Amino acid sequence: MRSFGSAFGILLSASAVSGCGHTFNQVARYDSASADARGTITLSDPKLYTREALINERAADVAWIDRLISASESIPFTPDLVRELEQITAFSASLGLRFDPAAALNYRRARETGDVQQEIDLLKLQLQLEQLRRDAELFRAALPAQTSPSNAGLGTIGDGGPGQASGGVTAASVAELSAAVEKLMGSLTSRLDAEGRPANVTTTKASPFDDFRDRTAYREMLKSARNAARLDDLHDSGDARLIRLNFQASVIPDPAFPRSLGAVQMRVLPQQQRPTQAQLLAWLDHVNMSPQFRSADGRRIGGRLAGRSSDEFFSVVEIGGIDLLLPVTLGPDGRSQDPSLVLRRARLGDAGVDGHVQFGLDQLSSADQARVAALEAELCGPGSSADPQVRIASGRIAYALEAAYDRELAASYLQLARRISGKFGISWSGDDLLARADQAAGFRSQLLARLRSRPECSGVVGRYDGDPVTRRWAGVEATDFGGDDIRIYEVGPREQVQQVSTVARSASGLALAAAIAGSAPGSGVAGEAAAGYSRQAAGRAAALERVPSVVGYSTAGDGVFGWVLGPRATLDPRGRVAMDQLLKPYDLAVDLSVPGWWSELDLEITSVWAPSPNLLAGGRLSGEPRRIKVPLSRDPEEAITQFLLEGNRRGVKITSVRGGPVSACASSTLLITGQNLWRAEKVLVLGQLLSGDAVKIAPDMDAILVTVPPIAPLPKGNQELALHVLTPLGSRTTSDFQYIPEPSGDGCKPAKAAAAAAADSVTISTVSPPLDFVVPSKFTIDVTGTNLGKVESVKLHNQAGDVTVAQGGKSLSVRFDEDDTGAIPPSDNVALEFFEKGKEGEPGKLVGSRMARIRKKGGD
């Protein structure tokens, strides 16, 4: 029985797995219950990246996506998920023995019958025993008289014995049952332990209809990604600044929420809707004192500001021989006042005018209190006095008050002129004007102090109170700065997923039934046994699932953005898929468009575990927020210049082309400066279309760098010497660059003889300083190389300099003076040429050249 009991125990153990879940049916799911618990997610200080780098990066992304769109015409499409399913139903096996459902009842009845039969047999035997005993007694009594035995076989014991219980289960049947169970278990074990194989990849091709739908959907997805990478027309509306903030978020799992979503949400807090007065005054100093906005000698407004100031908002005023760009301000009466009018009203420009303005309170300090009261009443309410003398005296005091108010503003302009003179070393004598301006400040403060005690004078006090330097600018009042609009361009990663590979095989619905009937020893009744099982289903699957782990989001119009951090898919020891938040860092980024004059960014940050979906979608998480400040490193003066002087310029302009030359033999780089060229998507050079990585934006966004490959000349010289910059705002064309068409083709490869003679040829390694000169002036150009002793002359625009060779021909110096350079015209491509001595009667041989930039004094 030991063998049968072991096999039966194995079968019972196998039946215990019938309630297990199916790996085949598992799906990676997180805990969707909402808790809004405080999130244990830390954030680093953000890294700030500015507009220029982002636009270059986006241009490269657009070029890459364009290549993907082109390749989408030929890439194959196959099913994303392959799956193989094996279904087995009503699988059964028999032990080969008859199975009698009434065996237990028959066994009990047979046992009762057997017991009664046993008692009958026992009683018969007892009666037979008694009869035998009586016969024995009679026999013994007759023995004395009996001379011979009457029963010859009385002393012989018969062959009968106790009745035996009937047994239906013999040793052979038990062995047969044990063998059948062992065979059944072997078959079951071998089937359940079989190695699950991955599903076969289908070789079936999609129909043309499905292929078209898939290919169209893929291309639409790429187009959407391209549009997201490109900047729209609103990103620089009003010169809004495009920035990127990068954060490193570290998830510290909370044991209370191991399978819940985590959320990090940020809100950009509102700022001022226009530049502050302090920013405007700092900008005024910036544009007046920066060399990029002034002529070379510092006396005149030039550079980028030349011809861009608006008489409605700004005026150029000369003070002591120095130009100042000054704002049109709003006077005490609310009307616009040109800065030249302010200077005239301050009575600083005309000699002797001060005698007509009395900056004193003598008349208000008179002992005649009635006259003083009448004067003050007339000042606060003109026309209230019938005395003409009072009206005249009051008019002079009011005139002096206006002049004093304007003088204090004019004094700030004079101080600005003095700072410019000190920076540029200009001789300027305006200290006497400053002294005359300072005397009016005390008069205004004393007069307003007297008038504050009279309620009817509140209007006059309100108009002339405060610092005149901070009076409002008419241009700022009339300019739409775009408010405090925040636009969230892209939250990255848009979706970051965990790719989970699954190869699974499972058995489900295992049912095992066994009924064993055995005989009790000595029962005399047969026992019978049988067993069977059914296996309902088994499955195999091979899949590659994309389980989102980070998803970025934003809410339009609220300045709210954030990320949802999902749990990671893991495997438990039994091979089942589990979802758990793990200790892990994430790189997060957001592209924002913010007003250009902002000097800092205020962020409100909230993080929670198991967020409420409604609060998350509404941009209102319930956690405790904290605030951080992000300094915006770029000065706001450039944005204010764009607003107030240049406006929202949408035109495209090419100012200059530097670098090169474009050659038939070698690649080169052109630096193209101008207005809105950073928007360029393509550049057409000599019929060669360049785009994508070939076009880069310069750091100051005032120029683009174009990498030009070698361009061979067209046959018969039918080649347009033109460069076209193509932008969404239009195209511009220039021919202000140099093209060297010869040699070309095989001529670009040096001949062997020339290569052998290279050791004796002149080579130019370095030229310093940078070839950017203001003429007429003196300057020296230093050159290093080999065999420079052969150089006889060096010319700049055919103007020869004085050549000095040193270090055995390894270096030379070229000196130019005012007479040499005065006739050179301004240009960005002036040739500096090096000549060897030619044969007698022949010009010198050109052995090298460089391009220089020449500017005239007083110009840009």
C-alpha positions in Angstrom: 0.0 0.0 0.0 3.0 2.4 0.4 3.4 2.8 -3.4 -0.3 3.6 -3.8 -0.4 6.0 -0.9 2.6 8.0 -2.3 1.0 8.3 -5.7 -2.3 9.3 -4.3 -0.6 12.0 -2.1 1.0 13.5 -5.2 -2.3 13.7 -7.0 -3.9 15.5 -4.0 -1.0 18.0 -4.0 -1.5 18.7 -7.7 -5.1 19.4 -7.1 -4.2 22.3 -4.8 -3.0 24.5 -7.8 -6.5 24.5 -9.3 -7.2 28.0 -7.7 -4.0 29.8 -8.8 -4.3 32.8 -11.1 -3.3 32.7 -14.8 0.0 34.3 -15.7 -1.4 34.4 -19.3 -4.2 36.6 -18.2 -2.2 39.1 -16.1 -2.1 42.8 -17.1 0.3 45.4 -15.6 -2.0 47.6 -13.6 -1.3 50.2 -10.9 -3.4 50.8 -7.8 -6.1 53.3 -8.9 -7.3 54.2 -5.4 -7.0 58.0 -4.7 -5.2 59.0 -1.5 -3.7 62.5 -2.2 -0.9 61.7 0.2 2.2 63.8 0.5 4.7 62.7 -2.1 8.2 61.6 -1.2 9.6 62.9 -4.5 12.6 65.2 -4.4 13.6 67.8 -7.1 16.9 69.3 -7.9 17.5 72.9 -8.7 16.6 73.5 -12.3 19.1 74.0 -15.1 18.2 76.9 -17.4 18.8 76.8 -21.2 18.0 79.8 -23.3 16.3 80.5 -26.6 19.3 80.2 -29.0 20.3 76.7 -27.9 16.7 75.5 -28.0 16.0 76.8 -31.5 19.1 75.1 -32.8 18.1 71.9 -31.1 14.6 72.0 -32.5 15.9 72.7 -36.0 18.0 69.5 -35.7 15.0 67.6 -34.5 12.9 68.8 -37.4 15.6 67.7 -39.8 15.7 64.2 -38.2 11.9 63.9 -38.3 11.8 65.0 -42.0 14.2 62.1 -42.7 11.9 59.7 -40.9 8.9 60.9 -42.9 10.8 60.3 -46.1 11.8 56.8 -44.9 8.2 56.0 -43.9 7.4 55.3 -47.6 9.3 52.0 -47.5 9.5 50.7 -44.0 7.6 47.4 -43.3 4.7 47.2 -40.9 4.2 44.0 -38.9 1.8 43.2 -36.0 2.8 44.7 -32.7 1.7 41.8 -30.6 2.0 38.1 -31.4 0.2 35.6 -29.4 -0.2 31.7 -29.4 -3.1 30.1 -27.5 -3.5 26.3 -26.8 -6.9 25.2 -25.6 -7.4 21.8 -24.1 -10.9 20.8 -22.8 -12.2 17.6 -21.1 -8.8 16.0 -21.0 -9.3 12.8 -18.9 -7.6 9.6 -18.0 -8.9 6.4 -16.3 -7.1 4.0 -14.0 -8.5 1.0 -15.9 -10.6 -0.2 -12.9 -14.4 -0.2 -12.7 -15.7 2.7 -10.7 -18.8 1.8 -8.7 -20.6 4.9 -7.1 -22.6 2.5 -4.7 -19.5 0.7 -3.5 -19.6 2.4 -0.1 -23.3 1.4 0.5 -22.8 -2.1 -0.6 -19.8 -2.3 1.7 -21.8 -1.2 4.7 -24.7 -3.6 3.9 -22.3 -6.5 3.3 -20.7 -5.9 6.6 -24.1 -6.0 8.5 -25.1 -9.2 6.7 -21.7 -10.7 7.4 -22.0 -10.0 11.2 -25.5 -11.8 11.4 -24.2 -14.7 9.4 -21.3 -14.9 11.7 -23.6 -15.1 14.8 -25.7 -17.9 13.2 -22.7 -19.9 12.3 -21.3 -19.4 15.8 -24.6 -20.6 17.5 -24.7 -23.7 15.3 -21.2 -24.5 16.4 -22.0 -23.9 20.0 -25.1 -26.3 19.8 -23.0 -28.9 18.2 -20.5 -28.4 21.0 -23.1 -28.9 23.7 -24.4 -32.0 21.9 -21.0 -33.3 21.7 -20.4 -32.7 25.4 -23.7 -34.6 26.4 -22.8 -37.4 24.1 -19.4 -37.5 25.8 -21.0 -37.7 29.2 -23.3 -40.6 28.2 -20.4 -42.3 26.6 -18.4 -42.0 29.7 -21.3 -43.4 31.8 -21.7 -46.4 29.6 -18.1 -47.1 29.4 -17.9 -49.3 32.5 -20.6 -51.5 31.1 -19.6 -51.2 27.4 -17.2 -53.7 26.3 -16.7 -52.3 22.8 -16.7 -48.7 21.2 -20.0 -47.6 19.6 -18.5 -44.8 17.5 -15.3 -45.7 15.9 -14.6 -42.1 14.5 -15.6 -40.1 17.6 -12.1 -39.0 18.4 -11.4 -37.7 15.0 -11.4 -33.8 14.4 -13.1 -32.7 11.2 -11.5 -30.3 8.5 -14.0 -27.4 9.1 -12.9 -24.0 10.6 -14.0 -20.4 11.1 -15.7 -18.7 8.1 -13.5 -16.3 6.2 -14.6 -12.7 5.1 -14.9 -12.3 1.4 -12.3 -10.0 -0.2 -12.7 -8.2 -3.5 -9.4 -6.3 -3.4 -6.5 -8.6 -3.8 -2.8 -7.9 -3.9 -2.9 -8.0 -7.6 -5.6 -5.3 -7.9 -3.8 -3.0 -5.5 -0.7 -3.3 -7.5 -2.6 -2.6 -10.6 -4.2 0.6 -9.1 -0.8 1.9 -7.9 0.7 1.3 -11.3 -2.2 3.2 -13.0 -1.9 6.1 -10.6 1.9 6.3 -11.2 1.3 6.3 -15.0 -1.3 9.0 -14.7 1.0 11.3 -12.6 3.8 10.8 -14.9 1.7 12.0 -17.9 0.4 15.0 -15.9 3.8 16.0 -14.6 5.4 15.8 -18.0 2.7 18.0 -19.5 2.8 20.7 -16.8 6.6 20.8 -16.7 7.0 21.2 -20.5 9.1 24.3 -21.4 6.8 27.1 -22.8 8.1 28.3 -26.1 7.7 31.9 -27.4 5.0 32.5 -29.9 5.9 32.3 -33.5 6.2 35.6 -35.4 3.7 35.8 -38.0 4.8 35.8 -41.6 1.4 36.9 -42.9 1.5 40.3 -44.6 -1.0 43.0 -43.9 -3.6 43.8 -46.6 -3.0 47.0 -48.6 -5.9 48.6 -46.7 -4.3 48.0 -43.3 -0.9 48.9 -44.6 -2.2 52.2 -45.9 -3.9 53.0 -42.6 -0.8 52.0 -40.5 1.5 54.0 -42.7 -0.8 57.1 -42.7 -1.1 56.9 -38.9 2.7 56.7 -38.6 3.3 59.6 -40.9 0.6 61.7 -39.0 2.4 60.9 -35.8 5.7 62.1 -37.3 4.1 65.3 -38.6 2.6 66.0 -35.2 6.1 65.5 -33.7 7.6 67.8 -36.3 5.0 70.5 -35.6 5.7 70.1 -31.9 9.4 70.6 -32.5 8.9 73.7 -34.6 8.2 77.0 -33.0 4.9 78.6 -33.8 4.3 82.3 -34.6 3.3 83.0 -31.0 6.5 82.0 -29.3 8.2 85.3 -29.9 5.1 87.5 -29.8 6.4 90.7 -28.2 9.8 89.1 -27.9 8.7 86.5 -25.3 11.7 84.5 -24.2 11.8 80.8 -24.8 13.6 78.9 -22.0 14.0 75.3 -20.9 14.1 74.1 -17.3 15.6 70.7 -16.6 15.0 69.0 -13.3 16.2 65.7 -11.8 13.4 64.1 -9.8 14.2 61.2 -7.4 11.4 58.9 -6.3 11.7 57.7 -2.7 9.1 54.9 -2.4 6.5 55.1 0.3 5.7 51.7 1.7 2.1 52.8 2.1 1.7 53.4 -1.6 3.9 50.8 -3.4 1.6 50.5 -6.5 0.2 54.0 -6.7 0.9 56.7 -9.2 3.1 59.6 -8.2 2.6 63.2 -9.5 4.8 66.3 -9.6 3.0 69.4 -10.5 4.4 73.0 -11.1 2.6 76.3 -11.4 4.2 79.4 -12.8 3.1 82.2 -10.5 2.1 85.6 -12.0 4.6 88.4 -12.4 4.2 92.1 -13.3 2.5 92.7 -16.6 5.0 95.3 -17.8 8.6 96.3 -17.0 8.9 98.2 -13.7 10.2 101.7 -13.5 13.5 100.5 -12.1 13.9 98.2 -15.1 13.1 101.1 -17.5 15.7 103.4 -15.9 18.3 100.6 -16.1 17.4 100.1 -19.7 17.8 103.8 -20.4 21.3 103.7 -19.0 22.0 100.5 -21.0 21.0 101.8 -24.4 22.7 105.2 -23.9 26.0 103.9 -22.6 26.5 100.6 -24.6 29.0 100.8 -27.4 26.8 98.8 -29.6 24.3 101.7 -29.7 26.7 104.5 -30.1 29.3 105.8 -32.6 32.9 104.9 -32.2 33.7 108.2 -30.5 30.7 107.9 -28.2 29.1 111.3 -29.0 26.4 110.2 -31.4 23.5 107.7 -31.3 24.3 105.0 -33.9 24.6 101.3 -34.3 21.4 99.4 -33.9 19.5 102.5 -32.7 20.2 104.6 -35.7 16.9 105.5 -37.4 14.8 103.3 -35.1 13.7 105.8 -32.4 10.1 107.0 -32.6 9.3 110.6 -32.1 6.1 109.5 -30.4 7.9 107.5 -27.7 11.6 108.6 -27.7 13.7 111.5 -29.0 17.4 112.0 -29.5 18.5 115.2 -27.7 21.9 116.7 -27.7 23.3 118.0 -24.4 26.8 119.4 -24.3 27.7 117.8 -27.7 26.5 114.3 -26.6 23.4 112.6 -28.0 21.0 111.1 -25.6 18.1 108.8 -26.4 15.4 110.0 -23.9 11.8 109.0 -23.4 8.7 111.0 -24.0 7.2 111.3 -20.5 3.7 112.1 -19.1 3.7 115.5 -17.4 1.8 116.5 -14.3 -1.3 117.2 -16.5 -1.2 113.7 -18.0 -0.1 115.0 -21.5 3.0 113.7 -23.3 6.1 115.8 -23.0 9.0 115.5 -25.4 12.4 115.5 -23.6 13.5 118.7 -25.5 10.4 120.4 -24.0 11.3 119.2 -20.6 14.8 120.8 -21.0 13.3 124.1 -22.2 10.8 124.2 -19.3 13.7 123.5 -16.9 15.3 126.7 -18.2 18.8 125.1 -18.4 19.7 125.7 -22.0 19.3 129.5 -22.2 21.8 131.8 -20.6 20.2 134.3 -18.2 16.8 132.7 -18.1 17.2 131.8 -14.5 16.5 135.5 -13.7 12.9 135.0 -14.8 12.4 132.1 -12.4 12.4 132.8 -8.7 13.0 129.6 -6.8 12.2 131.0 -3.4 9.3 131.3 -0.9 9.8 134.9 0.0 6.2 135.9 -0.9 4.8 133.0 1.1 6.9 133.9 4.1 5.5 137.5 4.3 4.1 138.8 7.6 0.9 139.7 5.7 -0.9 136.4 6.5 -4.0 137.5 4.5 -1.9 137.9 1.4 -0.2 134.6 2.0 -3.5 132.8 2.4 -4.8 134.5 -0.8 -1.6 133.3 -2.7 -2.0 129.8 -1.5 -5.7 129.8 -2.4 -4.9 131.1 -5.9 -2.2 128.4 -6.4 -4.7 125.7 -5.6 -7.7 127.3 -7.4 -6.6 129.6 -10.2 -9.1 132.5 -10.7 -10.3 132.5 -7.1 -8.7 135.9 -6.3 -9.9 139.3 -7.6 -6.6 140.9 -6.8 -4.5 141.1 -10.0 -1.3 141.3 -8.0 -2.1 138.1 -6.2 -2.9 136.4 -9.5 0.5 137.5 -11.0 2.5 136.5 -8.0 0.7 133.1 -7.8 1.4 132.6 -11.5 5.1 133.1 -11.0 5.1 130.6 -8.1 3.2 128.1 -10.2 5.6 128.6 -13.1 8.6 128.1 -10.7 7.0 124.9 -9.4 6.7 123.5 -13.0 10.3 124.6 -13.8 11.6 123.0 -10.6 9.7 119.8 -11.3 11.2 119.6 -14.8 14.7 120.6 -13.6 14.9 117.6 -11.4 14.1 115.3 -14.3 16.5 117.2 -16.5 19.2 116.8 -13.9 19.0 113.0 -14.3 19.6 113.5 -18.1 22.6 115.7 -17.3 24.0 113.0 -15.0 23.6 110.4 -17.7 25.5 112.6 -20.2 28.3 113.0 -17.6 28.6 109.2 -17.2 28.8 108.8 -21.0 31.5 111.4 -21.2 33.5 109.5 -18.5 33.1 106.1 -20.2 34.1 107.2 -23.7 36.7 109.9 -22.6 34.7 112.8 -24.1 35.5 116.3 -23.0 32.2 117.7 -21.6 31.4 120.7 -19.5 28.0 120.4 -18.0 28.7 120.6 -14.3 27.4 124.2 -14.2 24.1 123.0 -15.6 23.9 120.3 -12.9 24.5 122.9 -10.2 21.7 125.1 -11.5 19.4 122.0 -11.6 20.0 121.1 -8.0 18.8 124.4 -6.6 15.2 123.7 -7.6 14.7 120.5 -5.5 14.5 122.3 -2.2 12.0 124.8 -3.5 9.6 122.1 -4.7 9.7 120.1 -1.4 9.2 123.2 0.8 6.3 124.5 -1.3 4.5 121.2 -1.4 5.0 120.8 2.4 3.1 124.2 2.9 0.3 123.2 0.6 -0.4 119.8 2.1 -2.0 121.4 5.1 -4.8 122.9 2.9 -7.4 120.3 1.7 -8.2 122.3 -1.4 -4.6 121.9 -2.5 -4.6 118.1 -2.7 -4.8 118.3 -6.5 -1.7 120.4 -6.9 0.2 118.4 -4.4 -0.8 115.1 -6.1 0.4 116.4 -9.5 3.8 117.6 -8.4 4.6 115.2 -5.6 6.9 112.2 -5.9 10.2 111.8 -7.7 10.1 113.4 -11.2 12.7 110.9 -12.5 10.1 108.1 -12.1 7.3 109.8 -14.0 5.6 107.5 -16.4 6.8 107.0 -20.0 4.3 107.6 -22.7 5.8 104.8 -24.8 5.4 102.3 -22.1 1.8 103.3 -21.4 1.0 102.8 -25.1 2.9 99.6 -25.7 1.2 96.2 -25.3 3.8 94.0 -23.5 1.6 90.9 -23.7 0.7 90.9 -20.0 2.1 88.0 -17.9 1.2 85.3 -20.4 2.9 82.0 -19.9 2.9 79.4 -22.7 4.0 75.9 -22.1 5.4 74.5 -25.3 6.5 71.0 -24.4 6.7 68.9 -21.3 9.3 66.2 -21.6 9.4 63.4 -21.6 6.0 63.4 -23.3 5.9 59.6 -22.6 8.6 57.4 -21.2 7.8 53.7 -21.1 9.1 50.5 -19.7 9.3 47.8 -22.3 8.3 44.5 -20.7 8.9 41.3 -22.5 6.6 38.4 -21.6 7.0 34.7 -22.5 4.4 32.8 -20.4 2.9 29.4 -20.3 0.3 28.4 -17.7 -2.3 25.7 -17.0 -5.7 26.7 -15.5 -8.8 25.0 -14.2 -7.0 21.8 -13.1 -9.6 19.5 -11.5 -8.7 16.2 -9.9 -11.2 13.7 -8.5 -10.3 10.4 -6.9 -12.5 7.8 -5.1 -10.8 4.9 -3.4 -12.7 2.1 -1.7 -10.7 -0.4 0.3 -11.6 -3.5 2.1 -11.5 -3.7 5.9 -9.4 -6.7 7.0 -11.7 -9.6 7.5 -14.8 -7.9 6.2 -15.4 -10.5 3.6 -16.7 -7.9 1.1 -14.8 -6.7 -2.0 -13.6 -3.0 -2.3 -13.2 -1.3 -5.7 -11.3 2.0 -6.7 -11.0 4.5 -9.7 -9.5 7.9 -10.4 -9.7 10.6 -13.1 -8.9 14.3 -13.8 -9.7 17.0 -16.4 -7.4 19.9 -17.5 -9.5 22.7 -19.0 -7.1 25.2 -20.6 -3.4 26.0 -21.2 -1.9 29.1 -22.8 1.3 30.4 -24.2 2.0 34.1 -25.0 5.0 36.1 -26.2 4.5 39.9 -26.1 6.4 43.2 -25.8 4.3 45.5 -23.7 4.9 49.3 -23.3 4.1 50.2 -19.7 4.2 54.0 -19.2 6.4 55.1 -16.4 6.5 58.9 -16.9 3.9 60.9 -18.7 4.1 64.7 -19.0 1.0 67.0 -19.0 0.0 70.6 -18.9 -3.2 72.6 -18.5 -3.8 75.3 -21.1 -4.0 78.9 -19.8 -3.1 78.2 -16.2 0.6 78.0 -16.4 0.4 74.5 -14.9 2.5 71.5 -16.0 3.8 68.4 -14.4 4.6 64.7 -14.7 2.8 61.5 -13.6 5.3 58.9 -12.4 4.0 55.3 -12.7 5.2 52.2 -10.8 7.6 49.9 -12.5 6.7 46.4 -13.7 8.6 43.7 -11.8 8.4 39.9 -11.6 7.8 38.0 -8.3 9.5 34.6 -7.6 6.6 32.8 -9.1 7.0 34.7 -12.4 3.9 36.9 -11.9 3.9 40.6 -13.0 3.9 43.1 -10.2 3.8 46.9 -10.1 6.0 48.7 -7.6 7.4 52.2 -7.2 11.2 51.8 -7.1 14.0 54.1 -5.9 14.8 55.7 -9.2 15.8 59.1 -10.7 14.0 60.7 -13.6 15.2 63.5 -15.9 12.3 66.0 -16.5 12.2 69.1 -18.7 9.8 71.8 -19.8 10.0 74.4 -22.5 8.3 77.7 -21.5 7.7 81.0 -23.3 7.8 83.8 -20.7 7.8 87.6 -21.1 11.3 88.8 -22.0 11.6 91.4 -19.3 11.2 88.9 -16.5 14.3 88.7 -14.4 13.2 85.6 -12.4 10.6 82.9 -12.4 8.5 81.8 -9.4 7.5 78.2 -9.4 5.0 76.5 -7.0 5.7 72.8 -6.7 3.5 70.1 -5.4 4.0 66.3 -5.3 1.6 63.6 -4.1 1.1 59.9 -4.1 -2.2 58.4 -5.5 -3.5 61.8 -6.8 -7.1 62.4 -7.4 -7.7 62.2 -11.2 -10.0 65.2 -11.1 -7.6 67.4 -9.1 -4.7 66.2 -11.4 -6.6 67.1 -14.6 -7.7 70.4 -13.1 -4.2 71.5 -12.2 -5.1 71.7 -8.5 -3.3 69.0 -6.5 -4.2 68.9 -2.8 -0.6 68.5 -1.4 1.4 71.2 0.4 3.1 73.4 -2.2 6.5 74.9 -1.9 8.0 77.7 -3.9 11.4 78.1 -5.6 12.8 81.1 -7.6 14.5 80.5 -10.9 16.8 83.5 -11.9 16.7 84.2 -15.6 20.3 84.9 -16.4 19.8 86.9 -19.5 19.3 90.7 -18.9 15.9 92.0 -19.8 17.2 95.1 -21.6 17.3 93.4 -24.9 13.6 92.4 -24.7 12.7 96.0 -23.7 14.7 97.3 -26.7 12.7 95.0 -28.9 9.4 96.3 -27.5 10.1 100.0 -27.3 12.4 100.8 -30.2 12.3 98.0 -32.7 8.7 96.9 -32.2 7.6 93.4 -33.1 9.6 93.4 -36.3 8.4 90.8 -38.8 10.5 91.8 -41.7 13.6 89.9 -42.9 16.8 91.7 -43.7 20.4 90.7 -44.6 23.0 93.1 -43.2 26.2 91.4 -44.1 27.9 88.1 -45.1 31.2 87.2 -43.6 33.5 84.2 -43.8 34.0 81.9 -46.7 34.9 82.2 -49.5 32.6 79.6 -51.1 34.9 77.3 -53.1 34.7 74.6 -55.7 37.2 72.5 -53.8 36.5 72.8 -50.1 33.7 73.4 -47.7 33.3 76.7 -45.9 31.2 78.6 -43.4 29.3 81.8 -43.9 28.2 84.1 -41.1 25.1 85.9 -42.3 23.9 88.8 -40.1 20.5 90.5 -40.3 17.0 90.8 -38.9 14.9 87.7 -38.3 17.4 85.5 -40.1 17.3 83.0 -37.1 13.9 82.0 -38.6 15.6 80.6 -41.7 14.6 77.1 -42.6 16.6 76.8 -45.8 19.5 78.7 -47.5 20.0 78.5 -51.3 23.7 79.2 -52.2 24.7 79.2 -55.9 21.7 76.9 -56.6 22.7 74.5 -53.8 19.8 74.0 -51.3 21.0 73.8 -47.7 18.9 73.0 -44.7 18.7 71.1 -41.4 22.1 70.7 -39.8 23.8 73.0 -42.3 22.0 76.1 -40.8 22.9 77.1 -37.2 21.8 80.1 -35.2 24.5 82.3 -33.7 24.4 82.8 -29.9 23.2 86.4 -30.2 20.4 85.4 -32.7 21.5 88.3 -34.9 23.1 85.9 -37.4 23.1 82.4 -38.8 26.0 80.1 -39.6 25.7 78.3 -42.9 28.0 75.4 -43.7 28.5 75.4 -47.5 29.9 72.3 -49.2 32.1 72.5 -52.3 30.1 73.8 -55.2 31.4 73.2 -58.7 30.7 75.8 -61.4 28.0 75.1 -63.9 28.9 74.6 -67.6 29.4 77.8 -69.6 29.4 79.9 -66.5 25.6 80.0 -66.3 25.6 80.3 -62.5 23.8 82.9 -60.5 26.1 84.5 -57.9 23.4 84.8 -55.3 22.6 83.6 -51.8 18.9 83.3 -50.8 17.8 83.0 -47.1 14.3 81.4 -47.0 12.1 82.1 -43.9 8.4 81.8 -43.0 8.3 85.6 -43.1 9.8 85.8 -46.6 13.1 85.4 -48.4 16.0 87.8 -48.9 18.8 87.7 -51.4 22.4 89.0 -51.4 25.4 88.6 -53.7 27.8 90.1 -51.1 30.0 87.0 -50.8 33.1 85.7 -52.6 33.0 82.5 -54.8 36.1 80.8 -56.1 35.1 78.6 -59.0 38.6 77.5 -60.1 40.0 75.0 -59.8 37.2 72.4 -59.7 36.8 68.7 -60.3 40.1 66.9 -60.6 41.8 70.3 -60.4 41.1 70.2 -56.7 43.5 67.3 -56.3 47.2 68.6 -56.1 49.5 67.3 -58.8 52.4 65.1 -57.7 54.9 67.6 -58.9 53.2 70.3 -56.8 53.1 68.0 -53.8 56.9 67.4 -54.2 57.6 71.1 -54.4 55.4 71.9 -51.3 58.5 71.9 -49.1 59.7 75.1 -50.8 56.3 76.8 -51.1 54.9 79.6 -48.9 52.4 78.5 -46.3 50.4 80.7 -43.9 49.5 79.1 -40.6 48.1 81.9 -38.4 47.1 85.6 -38.9 46.5 87.8 -35.8 44.8 89.8 -34.5 41.2 89.2 -35.8 40.9 90.9 -39.2 38.4 93.5 -38.1 39.7 97.1 -38.4 38.3 100.6 -38.1 39.9 102.9 -40.7 41.7 105.2 -41.1 44.0 104.0 -38.3 47.3 102.3 -37.6 47.5 98.6 -37.0 50.0 95.7 -37.4 49.2 92.2 -38.7 51.4 89.3 -37.5 51.7 86.2 -39.6 53.3 82.8 -38.9 54.0 80.0 -41.5 56.9 78.6 -43.6 59.1 80.2 -46.2 57.6 83.6 -45.5 61.0 85.2 -46.5 59.8 84.7 -50.1 56.9 87.1 -49.5 57.7 90.5 -51.1 54.5 92.4 -50.5 51.2 92.2 -48.6 48.2 94.3 -49.7 44.9 95.1 -48.1 42.5 96.2 -50.8 45.6 96.8 -53.0 47.0 99.1 -50.4 50.6 97.8 -49.6 51.9 97.6 -46.0 55.4 97.6 -44.6 56.6 94.0 -44.4 59.2 92.8 -41.9 60.4 89.1 -41.9 61.7 87.4 -38.8 62.8 84.0 -37.4 64.3 82.8 -40.7 61.1 83.2 -42.6 58.8 81.6 -40.0 57.0 84.9 -39.2 56.4 88.4 -40.6 54.8 91.6 -39.6 52.8 93.9 -41.8 52.3 97.6 -40.7 49.6 99.9 -42.0 49.1 103.6 -41.1 46.3 106.1 -41.7 47.5 107.0 -45.1 47.5 103.4 -46.2 44.1 102.6 -44.9 42.2 105.8 -45.4 41.1 105.0 -48.9 39.9 101.4 -48.1 36.0 101.3 -48.4 34.0 99.6 -45.6 33.1 96.0 -46.3 32.9 92.6 -44.7 35.0 90.9 -47.4 38.2 92.9 -48.0 41.0 90.8 -49.4 44.3 90.7 -47.5 46.7 89.2 -50.2 50.3 87.8 -50.0 52.6 88.0 -53.0 55.9 86.4 -53.9 58.5 88.3 -56.0 57.7 87.8 -59.7 60.1 87.4 -62.6 61.5 90.5 -64.1 58.8 92.4 -65.8 56.0 90.2 -64.4 53.7 90.9 -61.4 54.2 89.0 -58.2 52.6 85.6 -57.6 49.7 85.4 -55.2 50.6 82.8 -52.6 47.8 83.3 -50.0 44.8 85.4 -49.0 42.5 86.1 -46.1 39.3 88.1 -45.8 39.1 91.1 -43.5 36.2 93.3 -42.2 36.7 97.1 -42.6 34.6 99.7 -40.9 34.8 103.5 -41.1 35.1 105.7 -38.0 31.8 107.0 -36.9 29.9 104.2 -38.6 28.6 100.9 -37.4 
